[in-house]
Each structure stands twice: as C-alpha cells, then as structure tokens.
Amino acid sequence: MVLVDSLGHDIDRLPTPHKKKRNLFLTLFIDIVTVVFFSACVFFFINFPALTLIGRYMVYPEQVGYSFPSKDGSQGAAVAGDSPALAPGVKQYPDNTIFIPKIGVQAPIGWDTNNDELTKALEKNVVHLQGTSKPDGNGNVFITGHSSNYWWKEGEYNSVFALLPQLSEGDEIIITYKGEFHHYQVSGKEEMRKNEVAEHLESDKPKLTIMTCVPVGTNLKRLLIYAEVK
C-alpha cells in the first residue's frame, strides 16, 4: 500500500503482464494430431496380432505361406499343426479344414452354424453358415471368420482371415471334407455393406465364398472372396 501511494498518478504507466494469445489454427492442429496419435496407439494395441501378421506378410511373404499337394494329392509337404481327426483320403491332412497356402491359413471349419451360435463358434474355428451348400453339394459353400478381434478375447482364430485381402485371381483354396480334397480357385473379390451379403449366400452351381470384415480392426464392410471349383 505504501508503494502504491508513493507512485501516485504514475501507477497507470506500469506495464501490465499478459499472456500471449495462442494461434487458433496451431492449437487446433496440435489437438487433432494428439487425438490421431492416441487413437492410432489404441487401435494398434487392440489389433496388434492382425497388424503384425500383415506387416510380416508384406516383408516376408514366403515365411507366411506354405506348399500344398496338387489336385491328385501328390508331391505335397505337410502343413503346420496336428489333428487326431485325419481325413482318410488325404493322409496327414486333417478333415473339415480350410487351407489357403498363399496366406498361411489352416483352420478347422464348424459346419452348419446359425446366427445365434456365430460369435461363440468363431472362438474355436471358422464357420460355415447353416443353409448354404457343403463341398460335395451343388451350391455355394459360405464360410466366414475373423480378420481381427480383441487380442485378449478367447480363441485361436481371432485374426485367421487378416490376410484375405491379399488373395487375387488364380490363388488356390482347399477344403478337406469327408476324407477328400476339394480344390477351389479364386475368381474374384468384392467389398460390400453387411446388409448386402444376403444376396450372395446362394448359387445354382458349386462354388466357395469366404467372408471377413474390412478394413482390419473395423466392422465397416465385408470382404467376399469368390472361388470356383478347380
């Protein structure tokens, strides 16, 4: 109080400290970058098994794929994994299994799965949709599986179809069913919304359709791989 009194009318000349205003656009940019960075970290944390598989395939595709017998069952190397239920006509290869050599897929198939059982069934295999054809039938064999899932969720096949988008025309898919090989060749692929999938469940000729969610780590669209009998 004494100091102020001594200054008298000159007090108005004292500089008033004030904060420098931050550029609005710079602030907005920093906020956006921060949100994107942390969102990316969370996304990778949730989906790292699928994302690391994709990264590995991009760098070393030969380490992911494997060889498989020709259509007559000769000159093939055994694939990874053992099963007590071996298909009698295909020797060391487990029955009721889908093989996609190019992207390293070998997974058991749960046949005739309905919508109510779908989530639980995907924990232990890929699933064949009830009402669609079987490999020895004359219609569309429709199979679906995860491209990614929360890594802490139960199940060995949470990213089984993470590499499905890497398939192209001519790639081979094999299913063992009732002791026999059923060979298919990819003829095309298509992305669509979930509500459009029902139009692709049936066919008047033998074929295979495989479905998964894309992009990996999202539920935005469905990728359908079409394959014809080889």
N, C-alpha and C positions, 0 to 999 in steps of 0.2 A: 504493500500500500504506500509505503514511503517512497519507493522507487517510482511508482506511477505519478505520485504527487510532484516529485522532483522533475519529471519530464514535462509536465504541464501540457501545453497545446501541441507540442511536438510528437505526442504519442501516435498521432494518425500517420506519421511518416515512417513508422517502423514497418519493415517488410513482413507480410503475413505468409507463413509457410502454407503451401497447398500441394496436394498430391497431383502428380502429372497424370492426365487422363490417358487411359489405355485405348489404343486404336480398336474400334469396334470390330472391324474385319479380322484383325490379328487375333483378338480374343475368341471370335467365332471359329477361326481356323484351328487354333490350339485346342478348343473344346472338341471339335469334330475329330481331329487326329487322336486325341486321348480316348474318345469313345470307340473309334475304329480299332485302335491298338488293343484295348482291353477286351473288346468283342472278339477280335481275332485270337487272343490268348485263350479265352473261354472256349471258343469253337475248336481250337486245336486240342485243348485239354480233354474235351468231351469225345472228340473223334480221332484221337491220335493213332489208334490201331489201323483204321482205314486209311488215314492220310499217310502214315509211314509206309504202308503197303503200296500205295500209289507211287510214292516217292521212290521206293526201292525198284518198282517195275520200270519207272521212267529211266533210271540209271542202269540197272542190271536186269533187263527182262529175261535173260537166259537163266537167271537164278530162281525165277518165279515159275516159269513153265516147266513142262516135263514131256517125255516121249510117251507114245501110246501105240498099241498094236494096230496094224492095218485092219481093214474091214473083215478079213478072214481070220483074225485073231493071232496072226503070226508076227514074229520079229518085234515084240514089244518089251519094254522094260517095266518092271513093277513100279507102281506109284507109291507115294508115302502113305503110311497108315496101315493098320491091320484090322481085320474084322473076322469074327468067328463064323459069319454067315457068308460063305463064299459061293458065288454063282457057279454051279457045276459045269456049265458050258464055257465059262470064261476063266477057269482055273483060279489064279491068285487074286482076281479082281472081285471085290465084294458086290453082292447083289443089291438091287434097289439103291443104286448110287449114280450120281451125275458126275461126269468128268469133263472139264474144259481145259485141255492141255495148255493152250496158249497163255492163259492167265492163272494157271496153277490151282484150279478148283477141283476138289474132290470132296463131295458131301453126300451124306445119306439123304434119301427122299422119304418124306412122310406122305403116304398116299391117302387120297380121299379126305382131305382136311377141309372142314367147313369154316365159315367166317367166325363162328364163336370160339373155335379152337386155334385160330390162326396165331395169335400172339404167343400163346404157350408153346405151340408146336415149333415156332421159329427159334426157340431156345435150343432145340436139340437136332434140327435138320433144316433143309429147305423143304418147302411143302408143295405138293400137287393139289390143285384146287378140285374139290369134290364136284362131280358133274361133268368134268372135262375128260377127254379120252386118256387111255393108257397107251404105252408104247406099242402094244400089239393090236391096238384098235385102228379105226379108220378116221379119226378126227384129230382135234388139237390137244396135245399134251401141254397143259398150262402149269408152269412151275414158278414160284416166287421165293425170294429170300432177301435178307437184309443187305444193304450196301454199307450201312453203318448203324451203330446203336451206342447208347451209353456204355462205356467200356466196363463199368462196374456191374452192369446187368448180367445176370446168369446166362450162359450159353457160349458154345464154342464157334458159332457161325454168325456172329454179330456183324462181320464185315465180309462175308463169303462172296458177295457179288459187288464188292467195291470196284473191281476192275472190269466189270461188264461193259462199260462204255468203250473199252479198248478193242472189243471184238469188231471184226469187219467181215465183209462178204467172203465166203470161202473157208472161214475158220471152222474147225470141227468141234462138235459136241457129242458125247457118247453117254448113253444111259444103259446100265445093266438092269435087266428085268426078267424074272423067271428064267434065269440061267442063260440069257442070251444078250449079245451086244445089239444095241440099237444106235446106229450112226446117223447123225444129222449134220447138215452143213448150213452155216449162217447165210441167209439170203437177204437180210435187211434189218434195219432197226429204226425205231421211231419213239419220240418223246410225246407225251400227252398228259392231260389232266386226269385226275383219279376217276372222275365221273365218265370218262370216255373209254375206260378199259373194258367195260362190259361188252362192247361191240366186237371185241377181239378174242372172246373166250371160245367161240365155236368155229369149226371149219368142216367142210364137206370132204376134205382129203387129209391123209396123215401128215402131221407137221408138229413142230415143237415151238412153244413160245415161253420165253423166260422174262420175268418182270422184276424190277427193283426200283427203289426211289432214287431220284437225282434232283439236283446235284448232291454229291455225297455229303451226308450230315444234315440234309434237309428233307422235308416232306412235300416239296413244291410240285414236283411232277413225277411221272412214272416213265421209266425207260423199258420198252419192249424190244426184245431180240427175237427175230423170226428165223426159224431154221427149217429146212426141208429135209425129208428122208434122203439119205445118201445112197 
